[in-house]
Amino acid sequence: MEEQEIRALVAKNRELETQLTKRNEQYVYDLRKALSLANLSESLQAQALANILPELVEGQKSGKTARQLFGTVTERARLILETPEPVKESGMFQMWLDNSLLLFIFLTLMAGVLPLFSKSVASGQQQGILTILVGAISGGYAFYLIYKYVYKFDRPGADQKGRPGGFKSILIMMGIMLIWMFIFMAAALIPPAINVALAPAVNIALAVLAFAIRYYLKKKYNIRGSMFSR
């Protein structure tokens, strides 16, 4: 969560706290103290309080106390601390990059391995490096679009507003995949003079290099791709 978002959430929480009864205000104070002693970050504390304060303010109208709604401070603090931290969704560029690297690994690996096992694959039939690059980059974006318009609604807690129906989802995916296939096939028409077909060993080496780069980026930036996200 960005610092600006945290500040906005904290400000909203404080506004809600001004509406609490003395007893409920003490409950929130004790809960915040318990979470601080457990070294819970400010952003997670703000999110935890944002989850209970609206319900607490609303419950006061019918005479309900914080303890009646959420249990003791110790029980609520334990529940918050034991709840897994939500996984931050990667941005569009990160997903696109991860998808593209994964497709590049697959395409270069195929271009490197198939000629080794099939004598029928002539050098003129092998995919050129530009075809592979265009296919990987456009395919990476295609899979991101499928995630954006279809698969993201399957994430736990995802906002279901705008979710397409089953038939519409199929049409969206088919349309995106057809456009990608057209771009990929068109890239195969790039003249061999600039679209060089690399030796199998070189393609395999590129696949290994791309795998190492992808692994490093995923570890360093915790990138979550959109392929196979369902």
C-alpha positions in Angstrom: 0.0 0.0 0.0 1.3 3.4 -1.0 2.2 6.0 1.8 -0.5 8.3 0.5 -3.1 5.6 0.7 -2.0 4.7 4.3 -2.4 8.4 5.3 -5.9 8.5 3.8 -6.9 5.3 5.6 -5.5 6.5 8.9 -7.4 9.8 8.5 -10.6 8.0 7.8 -10.1 5.7 10.8 -9.5 8.7 13.1 -12.7 10.3 11.8 -14.7 7.2 12.6 -13.0 6.9 16.1 -14.4 10.3 17.0 -17.9 8.7 16.7 -17.2 5.9 19.2 -18.5 5.6 22.7 -16.0 5.8 25.6 -16.1 2.0 26.0 -15.6 1.3 22.3 -12.9 4.0 22.1 -11.0 2.2 24.9 -11.4 -1.1 23.0 -9.8 0.4 19.9 -7.0 1.9 21.9 -6.2 -1.4 23.6 -6.4 -3.2 20.2 -4.0 -0.8 18.6 -1.6 -1.1 21.5 -1.7 -4.9 21.3 -1.0 -4.8 17.5 1.9 -2.3 18.1 3.4 -4.6 20.7 3.2 -7.4 18.2 5.2 -5.2 15.7 2.4 -5.1 13.1 3.2 -2.5 10.5 1.3 0.8 10.4 -0.3 0.0 7.1 -1.6 -3.4 8.3 -2.9 -1.8 11.5 -4.7 0.8 9.5 -6.3 -1.9 7.3 -7.3 -3.9 10.3 -9.0 -1.0 12.0 -10.6 0.0 8.7 -12.2 -3.4 8.6 -13.9 -3.0 12.1 -14.5 0.7 12.6 -17.4 1.1 10.2 -19.2 -2.0 11.6 -18.5 -0.8 15.1 -19.9 2.7 14.5 -23.0 1.1 12.9 -23.4 -1.4 15.7 -23.4 1.4 18.3 -26.7 2.6 17.0 -28.4 -0.6 18.3 -26.4 -0.6 21.5 -23.8 -3.3 20.5 -20.3 -3.0 22.0 -17.0 -3.8 20.4 -16.6 -6.9 22.6 -20.0 -8.2 21.5 -19.1 -7.7 17.8 -15.5 -8.8 17.7 -14.7 -10.6 21.0 -12.1 -9.6 23.5 -9.1 -7.5 22.5 -6.8 -10.5 22.8 -9.1 -12.6 20.5 -9.4 -9.9 17.9 -5.6 -9.1 17.9 -4.8 -12.8 17.5 -7.2 -13.1 14.6 -5.6 -10.1 12.9 -2.1 -11.3 13.5 -2.9 -14.8 12.2 -4.5 -13.6 9.0 -2.1 -13.9 6.1 -0.9 -10.6 4.6 -2.8 -9.9 1.4 -0.6 -10.5 -1.7 0.0 -7.3 -3.6 -1.0 -7.5 -7.2 1.7 -6.7 -9.7 1.3 -3.8 -12.1 0.5 -4.0 -15.8 4.1 -3.7 -16.9 5.4 -6.3 -14.4 2.7 -8.8 -15.5 3.4 -8.1 -19.2 7.2 -8.5 -18.7 6.8 -11.8 -16.7 4.4 -13.2 -19.3 6.7 -12.2 -22.2 9.8 -13.8 -20.6 7.8 -17.0 -20.0 6.7 -17.1 -23.6 10.2 -16.2 -24.8 11.6 -19.2 -22.8 9.0 -21.5 -24.3 9.5 -20.3 -27.9 13.3 -20.3 -27.8 13.4 -23.7 -26.1 11.1 -25.1 -28.8 13.2 -23.5 -31.5 16.3 -25.0 -30.0 15.1 -28.5 -29.1 12.8 -29.5 -32.1 15.6 -29.4 -34.7 17.7 -31.7 -32.5 15.0 -34.4 -32.5 13.4 -33.8 -35.9 15.5 -34.0 -39.1 12.4 -32.8 -41.1 12.8 -29.3 -39.6 15.0 -27.4 -42.1 16.8 -24.3 -41.2 14.4 -22.3 -43.4 11.5 -23.5 -41.4 12.8 -22.4 -38.1 11.5 -19.3 -36.4 13.7 -16.3 -36.6 14.7 -14.4 -33.6 12.4 -11.4 -34.4 9.4 -13.7 -34.9 10.1 -15.1 -31.4 10.5 -11.7 -29.9 7.3 -10.3 -31.4 5.4 -13.5 -30.5 6.7 -13.3 -26.9 6.0 -9.6 -26.4 2.6 -9.5 -28.0 1.6 -12.8 -26.4 2.7 -11.5 -23.0 0.4 -8.5 -23.4 -2.4 -10.7 -24.8 -2.3 -12.9 -21.6 -2.3 -9.7 -19.5 -5.5 -8.5 -21.3 -7.2 -11.9 -20.7 -6.3 -11.5 -17.0 -7.5 -7.9 -16.9 -10.9 -8.6 -18.5 -11.6 -12.2 -17.3 -9.4 -13.9 -14.8 -8.9 -11.0 -12.3 -12.5 -11.5 -11.1 -11.6 -15.0 -9.8 -9.1 -13.6 -7.3 -10.3 -13.9 -3.6 -12.1 -10.8 -2.5 -12.0 -9.3 -6.1 -14.6 -6.6 -6.9 -17.2 -8.4 -9.1 -18.4 -5.1 -10.7 -18.0 -5.4 -14.4 -17.4 -9.2 -14.4 -18.4 -10.6 -17.9 -20.7 -13.6 -18.2 -19.4 -17.0 -19.2 -20.2 -16.6 -23.0 -18.8 -13.1 -23.1 -15.6 -14.3 -21.3 -15.1 -16.9 -24.0 -15.6 -14.4 -26.7 -13.1 -12.0 -25.1 -10.4 -14.7 -24.7 -10.9 -16.0 -28.3 -10.8 -12.5 -29.7 -7.5 -11.7 -27.9 -5.9 -15.0 -28.8 -6.9 -14.7 -32.5 -5.3 -11.2 -32.7 -2.2 -12.5 -31.0 -2.0 -15.5 -33.4 -2.4 -13.1 -36.4 0.5 -10.9 -35.1 2.7 -13.9 -34.5 2.1 -15.3 -37.9 2.6 -11.9 -39.6 5.9 -11.7 -37.8 7.0 -15.0 -39.4 6.9 -13.0 -42.8 9.7 -10.7 -41.7 12.5 -11.2 -44.3 15.1 -13.8 -43.2 17.8 -11.2 -43.9 16.9 -9.4 -40.6 14.9 -12.2 -39.0 17.8 -14.6 -38.5 17.1 -18.2 -37.4 19.6 -18.9 -34.7 21.4 -22.2 -34.1 19.6 -24.6 -31.8 22.3 -24.3 -29.1 22.0 -20.5 -29.2 18.2 -20.7 -28.8 18.6 -23.0 -25.8 21.2 -20.7 -24.3 18.8 -17.7 -24.7 16.0 -19.8 -23.0 18.3 -20.5 -20.0 19.3 -16.8 -19.8 15.7 -15.7 -20.0 14.8 -18.2 -17.3 17.5 -16.8 -15.0 16.4 -13.2 -15.6 12.7 -14.1 -14.9 13.7 -15.9 -11.7 15.7 -13.0 -10.5 13.0 -10.4 -11.2 10.3 -12.5 -9.6 12.4 -12.9 -6.4 13.5 -9.3 -6.2 10.2 -7.6 -7.1 7.8 -10.4 -6.1 6.2 -10.2 -9.6 3.1 -12.2 -10.1 2.4 -12.9 -13.8 -1.1 -13.2 -15.2 -0.5 -16.5 -17.1 -2.0 -19.6 -15.4 -3.5 -17.3 -12.8 -6.8 -19.1 -12.7 
